[in-house]
Structure formats: C-alpha cells, structure tokens
Amino acid sequence: MADKKLKITLVKSTIGAVPKNKAIVESMGLRKIGSSVILPDNDATKGQIRQVSHLLKVEEA
C-alpha cells in the first residue's frame, strides 16, 4: 500500500487565533497565508488538522 499524502494550505491568518492553534499551524511548517506543505496522512496529522481546520484547506496529494 502506497503512503498517502495530504497537501495542506494555510488560507486564514493566525493573528486572532488561540496560542495553541498558532503553535499547531507553525509546527506543521506553515508560515504565511497561501503556504502549502505535503504531510503524511496519519492519525497525528489528522488530529492537527481537526484542531485548526477553520484555518486550512486540505487536499489529497
């Protein structure tokens, strides 16, 4: 089975976000609005996405 990947893009600013949410977004490697990263589709990544889903756009890569 091939490893699935997710393309995650930051679409909303973290300026007004809770500090925990800011830390999650930064730990995913997202810095600026419009920046994207490719991360593995695993439980840890899905948990992070669930916490800050209002700030992200997620696609399969």
N, CA, C and O atoms as a Maestro MAE file, in Angstrom:
{
 s_m_m2io_version
 :::
 2.0.0
}

f_m_ct {
 s_m_title
 :::
 protein
 m_atom[244] {
  # First column is atom index #
  i_m_mmod_type
  r_m_x_coord
  r_m_y_coord
  r_m_z_coord
  i_m_residue_number
  s_m_chain_name
  s_m_pdb_residue_name
  s_m_pdb_atom_name
  i_m_atomic_number
  :::
  1 25 0.835 -1.179 0.000 1 A "MET " " N  " 7
  2 3 0.000 0.000 0.000 1 A "MET " " CA " 6
  3 2 0.881 1.243 0.000 1 A "MET " " C  " 6
  4 15 1.764 1.386 0.846 1 A "MET " " O  " 8
  5 25 0.643 2.125 -0.933 2 A "ALA " " N  " 7
  6 3 1.434 3.353 -1.029 2 A "ALA " " CA " 6
  7 2 1.064 4.306 0.104 2 A "ALA " " C  " 6
  8 15 -0.085 4.361 0.544 2 A "ALA " " O  " 8
  9 25 2.052 5.042 0.558 3 A "ASP " " N  " 7
  10 3 1.787 6.030 1.609 3 A "ASP " " CA " 6
  11 2 0.971 7.174 1.040 3 A "ASP " " C  " 6
  12 15 1.340 7.755 0.019 3 A "ASP " " O  " 8
  13 25 -0.132 7.502 1.691 4 A "LYS " " N  " 7
  14 3 -0.962 8.612 1.252 4 A "LYS " " CA " 6
  15 2 -0.384 9.908 1.807 4 A "LYS " " C  " 6
  16 15 0.181 9.939 2.900 4 A "LYS " " O  " 8
  17 25 -0.537 10.960 1.040 5 A "LYS " " N  " 7
  18 3 -0.043 12.278 1.442 5 A "LYS " " CA " 6
  19 2 -1.183 13.286 1.360 5 A "LYS " " C  " 6
  20 15 -2.113 13.129 0.570 5 A "LYS " " O  " 8
  21 25 -1.095 14.308 2.180 6 A "LEU " " N  " 7
  22 3 -2.071 15.397 2.170 6 A "LEU " " CA " 6
  23 2 -1.345 16.699 1.871 6 A "LEU " " C  " 6
  24 15 -0.267 16.960 2.405 6 A "LEU " " O  " 8
  25 25 -1.949 17.513 1.011 7 A "LYS " " N  " 7
  26 3 -1.439 18.855 0.754 7 A "LYS " " CA " 6
  27 2 -2.272 19.805 1.603 7 A "LYS " " C  " 6
  28 15 -3.488 19.905 1.438 7 A "LYS " " O  " 8
  29 25 -1.603 20.496 2.506 8 A "ILE " " N  " 7
  30 3 -2.275 21.377 3.452 8 A "ILE " " CA " 6
  31 2 -1.846 22.809 3.164 8 A "ILE " " C  " 6
  32 15 -0.654 23.109 3.094 8 A "ILE " " O  " 8
  33 25 -2.833 23.693 2.997 9 A "THR " " N  " 7
  34 3 -2.585 25.098 2.673 9 A "THR " " CA " 6
  35 2 -3.201 25.979 3.741 9 A "THR " " C  " 6
  36 15 -4.343 25.763 4.145 9 A "THR " " O  " 8
  37 25 -2.455 26.970 4.200 10 A "LEU " " N  " 7
  38 3 -2.965 27.946 5.163 10 A "LEU " " CA " 6
  39 2 -3.762 29.000 4.393 10 A "LEU " " C  " 6
  40 15 -3.215 29.693 3.534 10 A "LEU " " O  " 8
  41 25 -5.064 29.118 4.705 11 A "VAL " " N  " 7
  42 3 -5.919 30.047 3.964 11 A "VAL " " CA " 6
  43 2 -6.439 31.188 4.832 11 A "VAL " " C  " 6
  44 15 -7.037 32.129 4.310 11 A "VAL " " O  " 8
  45 25 -6.226 31.124 6.132 12 A "LYS " " N  " 7
  46 3 -6.690 32.177 7.025 12 A "LYS " " CA " 6
  47 2 -5.573 32.507 8.010 12 A "LYS " " C  " 6
  48 15 -4.817 31.622 8.411 12 A "LYS " " O  " 8
  49 25 -5.469 33.761 8.397 13 A "SER " " N  " 7
  50 3 -4.420 34.229 9.278 13 A "SER " " CA " 6
  51 2 -4.558 33.650 10.687 13 A "SER " " C  " 6
  52 15 -5.660 33.345 11.141 13 A "SER " " O  " 8
  53 25 -3.435 33.508 11.359 14 A "THR " " N  " 7
  54 3 -3.420 33.043 12.746 14 A "THR " " CA " 6
  55 2 -3.343 34.197 13.735 14 A "THR " " C  " 6
  56 15 -3.146 33.971 14.929 14 A "THR " " O  " 8
  57 25 -3.496 35.425 13.263 15 A "ILE " " N  " 7
  58 3 -3.333 36.591 14.134 15 A "ILE " " CA " 6
  59 2 -4.292 36.545 15.325 15 A "ILE " " C  " 6
  60 15 -3.866 36.779 16.456 15 A "ILE " " O  " 8
  61 25 -5.560 36.253 15.103 16 A "GLY " " N  " 7
  62 3 -6.531 36.243 16.191 16 A "GLY " " CA " 6
  63 2 -6.733 34.885 16.817 16 A "GLY " " C  " 6
  64 15 -7.625 34.711 17.647 16 A "GLY " " O  " 8
  65 25 -5.911 33.911 16.431 17 A "ALA " " N  " 7
  66 3 -6.102 32.538 16.898 17 A "ALA " " CA " 6
  67 2 -5.563 32.349 18.315 17 A "ALA " " C  " 6
  68 15 -4.744 33.128 18.804 17 A "ALA " " O  " 8
  69 25 -6.048 31.296 18.950 18 A "VAL " " N  " 7
  70 3 -5.574 30.901 20.277 18 A "VAL " " CA " 6
  71 2 -4.093 30.514 20.151 18 A "VAL " " C  " 6
  72 15 -3.705 29.944 19.132 18 A "VAL " " O  " 8
  73 25 -3.265 30.803 21.145 19 A "PRO " " N  " 7
  74 3 -1.840 30.459 21.058 19 A "PRO " " CA " 6
  75 2 -1.571 28.985 20.734 19 A "PRO " " C  " 6
  76 15 -0.627 28.672 20.009 19 A "PRO " " O  " 8
  77 25 -2.389 28.094 21.262 20 A "LYS " " N  " 7
  78 3 -2.213 26.668 20.963 20 A "LYS " " CA " 6
  79 2 -2.397 26.405 19.468 20 A "LYS " " C  " 6
  80 15 -1.651 25.626 18.874 20 A "LYS " " O  " 8
  81 25 -3.400 27.062 18.859 21 A "ASN " " N  " 7
  82 3 -3.638 26.882 17.434 21 A "ASN " " CA " 6
  83 2 -2.505 27.467 16.602 21 A "ASN " " C  " 6
  84 15 -2.130 26.898 15.576 21 A "ASN " " O  " 8
  85 25 -1.957 28.599 17.035 22 A "LYS " " N  " 7
  86 3 -0.807 29.189 16.341 22 A "LYS " " CA " 6
  87 2 0.365 28.216 16.355 22 A "LYS " " C  " 6
  88 15 1.055 28.054 15.348 22 A "LYS " " O  " 8
  89 25 0.589 27.572 17.491 23 A "ALA " " N  " 7
  90 3 1.697 26.627 17.628 23 A "ALA " " CA " 6
  91 2 1.481 25.407 16.730 23 A "ALA " " C  " 6
  92 15 2.433 24.899 16.139 23 A "ALA " " O  " 8
  93 25 0.252 24.939 16.627 24 A "ILE " " N  " 7
  94 3 -0.046 23.785 15.773 24 A "ILE " " CA " 6
  95 2 0.243 24.118 14.320 24 A "ILE " " C  " 6
  96 15 0.885 23.336 13.618 24 A "ILE " " O  " 8
  97 25 -0.225 25.275 13.863 25 A "VAL " " N  " 7
  98 3 -0.006 25.678 12.474 25 A "VAL " " CA " 6
  99 2 1.489 25.805 12.194 25 A "VAL " " C  " 6
  100 15 1.967 25.348 11.156 25 A "VAL " " O  " 8
  101 25 2.217 26.415 13.102 26 A "GLU " " N  " 7
  102 3 3.656 26.587 12.900 26 A "GLU " " CA " 6
  103 2 4.388 25.245 12.914 26 A "GLU " " C  " 6
  104 15 5.343 25.059 12.160 26 A "GLU " " O  " 8
  105 25 3.954 24.309 13.762 27 A "SER " " N  " 7
  106 3 4.606 23.001 13.829 27 A "SER " " CA " 6
  107 2 4.367 22.179 12.565 27 A "SER " " C  " 6
  108 15 5.139 21.273 12.249 27 A "SER " " O  " 8
  109 25 3.296 22.500 11.848 28 A "MET " " N  " 7
  110 3 3.032 21.828 10.571 28 A "MET " " CA " 6
  111 2 3.921 22.378 9.464 28 A "MET " " C  " 6
  112 15 3.989 21.792 8.384 28 A "MET " " O  " 8
  113 25 4.600 23.487 9.712 29 A "GLY " " N  " 7
  114 3 5.507 24.066 8.730 29 A "GLY " " CA " 6
  115 2 4.880 25.166 7.914 29 A "GLY " " C  " 6
  116 15 5.426 25.559 6.883 29 A "GLY " " O  " 8
  117 25 3.730 25.680 8.358 30 A "LEU " " N  " 7
  118 3 3.034 26.749 7.637 30 A "LEU " " CA " 6
  119 2 3.383 28.083 8.271 30 A "LEU " " C  " 6
  120 15 3.263 28.244 9.486 30 A "LEU " " O  " 8
  121 25 3.817 29.046 7.456 31 A "ARG " " N  " 7
  122 3 4.236 30.335 7.985 31 A "ARG " " CA " 6
  123 2 3.322 31.470 7.516 31 A "ARG " " C  " 6
  124 15 2.828 32.248 8.334 31 A "ARG " " O  " 8
  125 25 3.096 31.565 6.209 32 A "LYS " " N  " 7
  126 3 2.330 32.666 5.633 32 A "LYS " " CA " 6
  127 2 1.048 32.140 5.001 32 A "LYS " " C  " 6
  128 15 0.947 30.960 4.668 32 A "LYS " " O  " 8
  129 25 0.075 33.025 4.839 33 A "ILE " " N  " 7
  130 3 -1.156 32.664 4.142 33 A "ILE " " CA " 6
  131 2 -0.788 32.264 2.710 33 A "ILE " " C  " 6
  132 15 -0.029 32.956 2.032 33 A "ILE " " O  " 8
  133 25 -1.335 31.146 2.275 34 A "GLY " " N  " 7
  134 3 -1.048 30.643 0.936 34 A "GLY " " CA " 6
  135 2 0.083 29.642 0.895 34 A "GLY " " C  " 6
  136 15 0.291 29.003 -0.137 34 A "GLY " " O  " 8
  137 25 0.831 29.479 1.994 35 A "SER " " N  " 7
  138 3 1.905 28.498 2.006 35 A "SER " " CA " 6
  139 2 1.315 27.101 2.132 35 A "SER " " C  " 6
  140 15 0.291 26.903 2.787 35 A "SER " " O  " 8
  141 25 1.970 26.140 1.498 36 A "SER " " N  " 7
  142 3 1.488 24.763 1.491 36 A "SER " " CA " 6
  143 2 2.595 23.814 1.922 36 A "SER " " C  " 6
  144 15 3.781 24.086 1.737 36 A "SER " " O  " 8
  145 25 2.178 22.689 2.503 37 A "VAL " " N  " 7
  146 3 3.105 21.620 2.858 37 A "VAL " " CA " 6
  147 2 2.464 20.293 2.482 37 A "VAL " " C  " 6
  148 15 1.241 20.177 2.401 37 A "VAL " " O  " 8
  149 25 3.311 19.295 2.254 38 A "ILE " " N  " 7
  150 3 2.849 17.938 1.991 38 A "ILE " " CA " 6
  151 2 3.208 17.122 3.230 38 A "ILE " " C  " 6
  152 15 4.381 17.008 3.586 38 A "ILE " " O  " 8
  153 25 2.195 16.555 3.885 39 A "LEU " " N  " 7
  154 3 2.410 15.772 5.095 39 A "LEU " " CA " 6
  155 2 1.776 14.399 4.936 39 A "LEU " " C  " 6
  156 15 0.838 14.240 4.154 39 A "LEU " " O  " 8
  157 25 2.274 13.397 5.671 40 A "PRO " " N  " 7
  158 3 1.685 12.058 5.577 40 A "PRO " " CA " 6
  159 2 0.274 12.033 6.146 40 A "PRO " " C  " 6
  160 15 -0.054 12.788 7.060 40 A "PRO " " O  " 8
  161 25 -0.553 11.155 5.593 41 A "ASP " " N  " 7
  162 3 -1.946 11.007 6.026 41 A "ASP " " CA " 6
  163 2 -1.985 9.989 7.167 41 A "ASP " " C  " 6
  164 15 -2.308 8.820 6.956 41 A "ASP " " O  " 8
  165 25 -1.652 10.448 8.383 42 A "ASN " " N  " 7
  166 3 -1.682 9.556 9.542 42 A "ASN " " CA " 6
  167 2 -2.516 10.179 10.657 42 A "ASN " " C  " 6
  168 15 -3.019 11.294 10.516 42 A "ASN " " O  " 8
  169 25 -2.658 9.464 11.751 43 A "ASP " " N  " 7
  170 3 -3.515 9.936 12.841 43 A "ASP " " CA " 6
  171 2 -3.013 11.231 13.464 43 A "ASP " " C  " 6
  172 15 -3.820 12.080 13.840 43 A "ASP " " O  " 8
  173 25 -1.705 11.400 13.581 44 A "ALA " " N  " 7
  174 3 -1.157 12.610 14.184 44 A "ALA " " CA " 6
  175 2 -1.486 13.833 13.328 44 A "ALA " " C  " 6
  176 15 -1.901 14.871 13.843 44 A "ALA " " O  " 8
  177 25 -1.297 13.697 12.026 45 A "THR " " N  " 7
  178 3 -1.591 14.806 11.122 45 A "THR " " CA " 6
  179 2 -3.082 15.121 11.112 45 A "THR " " C  " 6
  180 15 -3.473 16.288 11.119 45 A "THR " " O  " 8
  181 25 -3.914 14.083 11.095 46 A "LYS " " N  " 7
  182 3 -5.364 14.286 11.097 46 A "LYS " " CA " 6
  183 2 -5.815 14.991 12.376 46 A "LYS " " C  " 6
  184 15 -6.736 15.807 12.334 46 A "LYS " " O  " 8
  185 25 -5.184 14.692 13.506 47 A "GLY " " N  " 7
  186 3 -5.518 15.361 14.761 47 A "GLY " " CA " 6
  187 2 -5.180 16.833 14.714 47 A "GLY " " C  " 6
  188 15 -5.949 17.668 15.189 47 A "GLY " " O  " 8
  189 25 -4.024 17.159 14.140 48 A "GLN " " N  " 7
  190 3 -3.639 18.563 13.994 48 A "GLN " " CA " 6
  191 2 -4.606 19.291 13.073 48 A "GLN " " C  " 6
  192 15 -5.007 20.420 13.356 48 A "GLN " " O  " 8
  193 25 -4.981 18.647 11.971 49 A "ILE " " N  " 7
  194 3 -5.913 19.263 11.023 49 A "ILE " " CA " 6
  195 2 -7.258 19.510 11.688 49 A "ILE " " C  " 6
  196 15 -7.877 20.550 11.464 49 A "ILE " " O  " 8
  197 25 -7.717 18.570 12.497 50 A "ARG " " N  " 7
  198 3 -9.009 18.706 13.172 50 A "ARG " " CA " 6
  199 2 -9.002 19.909 14.110 50 A "ARG " " C  " 6
  200 15 -10.018 20.593 14.235 50 A "ARG " " O  " 8
  201 25 -7.885 20.180 14.766 51 A "GLN " " N  " 7
  202 3 -7.794 21.290 15.705 51 A "GLN " " CA " 6
  203 2 -7.870 22.651 15.018 51 A "GLN " " C  " 6
  204 15 -8.454 23.588 15.561 51 A "GLN " " O  " 8
  205 25 -7.288 22.763 13.836 52 A "VAL " " N  " 7
  206 3 -7.202 24.065 13.162 52 A "VAL " " CA " 6
  207 2 -7.839 24.024 11.776 52 A "VAL " " C  " 6
  208 15 -7.398 24.734 10.872 52 A "VAL " " O  " 8
  209 25 -8.857 23.212 11.602 53 A "SER " " N  " 7
  210 3 -9.480 23.036 10.283 53 A "SER " " CA " 6
  211 2 -10.063 24.325 9.730 53 A "SER " " C  " 6
  212 15 -10.169 24.483 8.514 53 A "SER " " O  " 8
  213 25 -10.445 25.255 10.611 54 A "HIS " " N  " 7
  214 3 -11.013 26.531 10.166 54 A "HIS " " CA " 6
  215 2 -9.960 27.444 9.524 54 A "HIS " " C  " 6
  216 15 -10.313 28.455 8.915 54 A "HIS " " O  " 8
  217 25 -8.693 27.106 9.650 55 A "LEU " " N  " 7
  218 3 -7.636 27.926 9.079 55 A "LEU " " CA " 6
  219 2 -7.014 27.305 7.827 55 A "LEU " " C  " 6
  220 15 -6.213 27.954 7.153 55 A "LEU " " O  " 8
  221 25 -7.370 26.058 7.507 56 A "LEU " " N  " 7
  222 3 -6.675 25.288 6.493 56 A "LEU " " CA " 6
  223 2 -7.575 24.861 5.341 56 A "LEU " " C  " 6
  224 15 -8.800 24.837 5.452 56 A "LEU " " O  " 8
  225 25 -6.925 24.526 4.234 57 A "LYS " " N  " 7
  226 3 -7.567 23.819 3.122 57 A "LYS " " CA " 6
  227 2 -6.756 22.544 2.919 57 A "LYS " " C  " 6
  228 15 -5.532 22.594 2.801 57 A "LYS " " O  " 8
  229 25 -7.438 21.405 2.880 58 A "VAL " " N  " 7
  230 3 -6.748 20.116 2.791 58 A "VAL " " CA " 6
  231 2 -7.162 19.410 1.512 58 A "VAL " " C  " 6
  232 15 -8.346 19.334 1.184 58 A "VAL " " O  " 8
  233 25 -6.161 18.889 0.786 59 A "GLU " " N  " 7
  234 3 -6.381 18.130 -0.437 59 A "GLU " " CA " 6
  235 2 -5.515 16.889 -0.411 59 A "GLU " " C  " 6
  236 15 -4.502 16.854 0.286 59 A "GLU " " O  " 8
  237 25 -5.904 15.862 -1.168 60 A "GLU " " N  " 7
  238 3 -5.044 14.693 -1.314 60 A "GLU " " CA " 6
  239 2 -3.949 15.033 -2.312 60 A "GLU " " C  " 6
  240 15 -4.178 15.722 -3.306 60 A "GLU " " O  " 8
  241 25 -2.765 14.539 -2.025 61 A "ALA " " N  " 7
  242 3 -1.636 14.809 -2.925 61 A "ALA " " CA " 6
  243 2 -1.143 13.506 -3.536 61 A "ALA " " C  " 6
  244 15 -0.197 13.514 -4.324 61 A "ALA " " O  " 8
  :::
 }
 m_bond[243] {
  # First column is bond index #
  i_m_from
  i_m_to
  i_m_order
  :::
  1 1 2 1
  2 2 3 1
  3 3 4 2
  4 3 5 1
  5 5 6 1
  6 6 7 1
  7 7 8 2
  8 7 9 1
  9 9 10 1
  10 10 11 1
  11 11 12 2
  12 11 13 1
  13 13 14 1
  14 14 15 1
  15 15 16 2
  16 15 17 1
  17 17 18 1
  18 18 19 1
  19 19 20 2
  20 19 21 1
  21 21 22 1
  22 22 23 1
  23 23 24 2
  24 23 25 1
  25 25 26 1
  26 26 27 1
  27 27 28 2
  28 27 29 1
  29 29 30 1
  30 30 31 1
  31 31 32 2
  32 31 33 1
  33 33 34 1
  34 34 35 1
  35 35 36 2
  36 35 37 1
  37 37 38 1
  38 38 39 1
  39 39 40 2
  40 39 41 1
  41 41 42 1
  42 42 43 1
  43 43 44 2
  44 43 45 1
  45 45 46 1
  46 46 47 1
  47 47 48 2
  48 47 49 1
  49 49 50 1
  50 50 51 1
  51 51 52 2
  52 51 53 1
  53 53 54 1
  54 54 55 1
  55 55 56 2
  56 55 57 1
  57 57 58 1
  58 58 59 1
  59 59 60 2
  60 59 61 1
  61 61 62 1
  62 62 63 1
  63 63 64 2
  64 63 65 1
  65 65 66 1
  66 66 67 1
  67 67 68 2
  68 67 69 1
  69 69 70 1
  70 70 71 1
  71 71 72 2
  72 71 73 1
  73 73 74 1
  74 74 75 1
  75 75 76 2
  76 75 77 1
  77 77 78 1
  78 78 79 1
  79 79 80 2
  80 79 81 1
  81 81 82 1
  82 82 83 1
  83 83 84 2
  84 83 85 1
  85 85 86 1
  86 86 87 1
  87 87 88 2
  88 87 89 1
  89 89 90 1
  90 90 91 1
  91 91 92 2
  92 91 93 1
  93 93 94 1
  94 94 95 1
  95 95 96 2
  96 95 97 1
  97 97 98 1
  98 98 99 1
  99 99 100 2
  100 99 101 1
  101 101 102 1
  102 102 103 1
  103 103 104 2
  104 103 105 1
  105 105 106 1
  106 106 107 1
  107 107 108 2
  108 107 109 1
  109 109 110 1
  110 110 111 1
  111 111 112 2
  112 111 113 1
  113 113 114 1
  114 114 115 1
  115 115 116 2
  116 115 117 1
  117 117 118 1
  118 118 119 1
  119 119 120 2
  120 119 121 1
  121 121 122 1
  122 122 123 1
  123 123 124 2
  124 123 125 1
  125 125 126 1
  126 126 127 1
  127 127 128 2
  128 127 129 1
  129 129 130 1
  130 130 131 1
  131 131 132 2
  132 131 133 1
  133 133 134 1
  134 134 135 1
  135 135 136 2
  136 135 137 1
  137 137 138 1
  138 138 139 1
  139 139 140 2
  140 139 141 1
  141 141 142 1
  142 142 143 1
  143 143 144 2
  144 143 145 1
  145 145 146 1
  146 146 147 1
  147 147 148 2
  148 147 149 1
  149 149 150 1
  150 150 151 1
  151 151 152 2
  152 151 153 1
  153 153 154 1
  154 154 155 1
  155 155 156 2
  156 155 157 1
  157 157 158 1
  158 158 159 1
  159 159 160 2
  160 159 161 1
  161 161 162 1
  162 162 163 1
  163 163 164 2
  164 163 165 1
  165 165 166 1
  166 166 167 1
  167 167 168 2
  168 167 169 1
  169 169 170 1
  170 170 171 1
  171 171 172 2
  172 171 173 1
  173 173 174 1
  174 174 175 1
  175 175 176 2
  176 175 177 1
  177 177 178 1
  178 178 179 1
  179 179 180 2
  180 179 181 1
  181 181 182 1
  182 182 183 1
  183 183 184 2
  184 183 185 1
  185 185 186 1
  186 186 187 1
  187 187 188 2
  188 187 189 1
  189 189 190 1
  190 190 191 1
  191 191 192 2
  192 191 193 1
  193 193 194 1
  194 194 195 1
  195 195 196 2
  196 195 197 1
  197 197 198 1
  198 198 199 1
  199 199 200 2
  200 199 201 1
  201 201 202 1
  202 202 203 1
  203 203 204 2
  204 203 205 1
  205 205 206 1
  206 206 207 1
  207 207 208 2
  208 207 209 1
  209 209 210 1
  210 210 211 1
  211 211 212 2
  212 211 213 1
  213 213 214 1
  214 214 215 1
  215 215 216 2
  216 215 217 1
  217 217 218 1
  218 218 219 1
  219 219 220 2
  220 219 221 1
  221 221 222 1
  222 222 223 1
  223 223 224 2
  224 223 225 1
  225 225 226 1
  226 226 227 1
  227 227 228 2
  228 227 229 1
  229 229 230 1
  230 230 231 1
  231 231 232 2
  232 231 233 1
  233 233 234 1
  234 234 235 1
  235 235 236 2
  236 235 237 1
  237 237 238 1
  238 238 239 1
  239 239 240 2
  240 239 241 1
  241 241 242 1
  242 242 243 1
  243 243 244 2
  :::
 }
}
